[in-house]
């Protein structure tokens, strides 16, 4: 078990428990009694019905099996289910998810802690899928149209204010973030689904043809599915990331098993109920709640052809090793923002820097990890504005929120380590939040910025700690002069992960110099540049890595969820053909 995926790894974004009692992620593992176990392993329409009886769901969507307002408030926590081969059920063990905002409040929910001995139905479900997928350009073409209609209906549903609020509130109960941030996640998901309504699903599988060498020969290039696939999704965007990857997999003809982060799996459980209500075959997606080693076992035993993983780089490397490279990853992102010499729109730039670094408590793979500002910005008072903006954040409106993958001690220890570097100084933050009731297994810190001199940061003994991604409201800040642009580019070159970046400058020469010498996959440039841009209308993903996965766009879907297949038709033998000499 210790050698299995995540058995001894605490990932930065993939939330996995690895202990037998109270786990590092704040979940509590419980055994289910023999009678309860037998009931949990059966299909569970009655369980869903009993939930409807126990809770008042007046005003909630008809397909919903929970009331978001009751999460973390009811003494009997909501019970999340698995689904496999179209049947809802549970497992012999459960994980209890604590209330992330109040250690004294009831638990949010329980989640199946599926064991390796319970994987057989999931293995059988995936092994029943042919390599040619559930549909492809030559098979079951009507499914492209069906998914266009499912996407239309689901997009319309998420665009309904009441349903959008249902999901936004569910997100807040499991991964606390401001209502605006939670609702923004729902809106991006709705817009994505609306984008692929109608014929746009089959347009993803558009083929192309090339004339052959002779009469009757023609080559056709097709986008072909992989068949059985897996999605391992992170906690920080409980709806947006898994939905966009899940739907891309389905659009292209694959059968996915979804393994969400346990802290927030109820969000995707409810979304699957919505998809079923929109007409999706219940057998098209399996939902598996389990810990990392069990997920690894399924991926190997079911001979999953492709796993899409979003999470920590260490876990990604483990998956790549055990699957022999059959993984598309969107892993760690130590994301930089460079402010050029042309100062302007100071209030706007300060606001955007604050949003990029501290919204969602810095728990975004695109969060601003390091700010490299030309010294003109410091002279203009940018750092003072950053401090003032950070001071307006509050736990009351969740503009400050719990950190779900680091404890308070972890974050403050990292801060102290960087402050040991010569010339380093605390710009603001560096303290535990006052008056909170966040459980000790999580983090509760003020938005923090630590200044480190650029030349000190570049020293070998300091660079590693200064460029370690901390999934928390924390950033490193430095400055540079006109003659130090080469040092800024050196820092960018030495960083190991290249997800998002921002070049805040309208100076065309400066902007071009930086863009020409960097590689980050999603890079904003100009005065309004940000790092946390992940909408549905442009590519989001890393660059400089052959394993990299994109999300959200037609190009990303085709890259991740299909492969190229060439079919050459050669049909006409000339009437005057004669057999040539053997060669």
PyMOL commands that set and color helices and strands:
alter all, ss='L'
color gray80, all
select helices_A, chain A and resi 34-40+45-54+68-70+116-118+120-127+142-159+161-174+179-195+200-204+240-251+262-277+282-284+292-301+313-322+346-362+375-379+382-391+395-397+408-419+454-457+460-466+482-494+508-516+554-561
alter helices_A, ss='H'
color red, helices_A
select strands_A, chain A and resi 27-31+78-79+82-84+87-89+93-97+109-112+208-211+217-224+228-232+255-259+285-287+306-310+327-330+335-339+368-374+425-428+448-451+474-480+500-504+522-525+540-541+550-551+563-570
alter strands_A, ss='S'
color yellow, strands_A
deselect
rebuild
show_as cartoon
